[in-house]
């Protein structure tokens, strides 16, 4: 799996309160061999896109505050495809 989607999978583990959406996203990441984040985003349903749009801003800020620019950049790539 591409590094960008690996960072996304790791970030999803922080959001157990939205179990249904998180589970669907995990299933998509596990069952499909997405070659890149564009393929992943094209496969998302509206509710999944809204969820990711909401959490990615917080995850990107968290990565930047922790001086993890690579993680912030990788997550930003997905976020930019959603907006």
SVG drawing of the C-alpha trace seen along z (x, -y; Angstrom):
<svg xmlns="http://www.w3.org/2000/svg" viewBox="-23 -23 33 31">
<polyline fill="none" stroke="black" stroke-width="0.4" points="0.0,0.0 1.2,-3.5 2.7,-5.4 0.0,-8.1 -2.7,-5.6 -0.7,-4.0 -0.6,-7.3 -4.4,-7.6 -5.0,-4.1 -2.9,-5.0 -4.9,-8.3 -8.2,-6.4 -7.3,-4.5 -7.8,-7.7 -11.5,-7.9 -13.3,-4.9 -16.3,-7.0 -17.3,-7.0 -17.0,-3.2 -19.3,-2.6 -17.5,-5.0 -14.1,-4.1 -14.8,-0.4 -15.9,-1.0 -12.8,-2.9 -10.6,-0.2 -12.4,2.4 -11.8,0.4 -8.1,0.0 -7.7,3.7 -9.8,5.1 -8.6,2.9 -5.2,2.5 -5.3,-1.2 -2.3,-2.3 -2.5,-5.9 -4.6,-8.2 -6.6,-9.4 -8.0,-5.9 -8.9,-5.7 -10.7,-9.0 -12.6,-8.1 -14.0,-5.1 -15.3,-7.0 -19.0,-7.5 -20.2,-11.0 -20.4,-10.2 -16.8,-8.9 -15.6,-12.0 -17.3,-14.2 -15.8,-12.2 -12.3,-12.4 -12.6,-16.1 -13.5,-16.7 -10.7,-14.6 -7.8,-15.3 -7.5,-19.0 -7.0,-18.0 -4.6,-15.2 -2.6,-17.5 -2.4,-20.1 -1.3,-17.5 1.5,-16.2 2.7,-19.8 2.7,-20.6 4.8,-17.4 7.2,-18.5 6.3,-15.5 6.2,-17.3 6.3,-14.1 3.1,-12.9 1.5,-16.3 2.3,-16.4 1.1,-12.8 -2.3,-13.5 -2.5,-16.9 -2.4,-15.1 -5.5,-13.2 -7.2,-16.3 -6.6,-18.3 -8.3,-15.6 -11.4,-15.8 -11.9,-19.6"/>
</svg>
